[in-house]
Amino acid sequence: MQTFETTEFIEARRFRFAQLSGRQASVTLSGLTVAGIVHSVLEDVSSTPKKWIIKIASR
């Protein structure tokens, strides 16, 4: 399971939609592409600016 953080609202929303529809999503981290089912999208309300923690179960 891969975990990463983003401050981009549009990207977080894309992963949330993929999670709710059960579709596979992909993201490029440090030049490495990770693809899989989105396990969770959590908003970190204690940070400024807002950030989201996304977990992807890679296949």
Steps between C-alpha positions, in 0.01 A plus 500: 500500500639838396427817697556853377383854578370772272385858544320503164122496546437382142736204541342401833155518341614280210618234743181527707290438187720202408457362853121535497460347153749217560717603205875462486703821534863581432745760626864574423722532807868588454489376141338168596138433397282333762164359390234326700173528689463805725469380859441834672505876454528685830504877547750630755300783657783605732726620219508830314470484201265202492655169406364157426659166586429240232563126528510282189508121511733425208447199279 
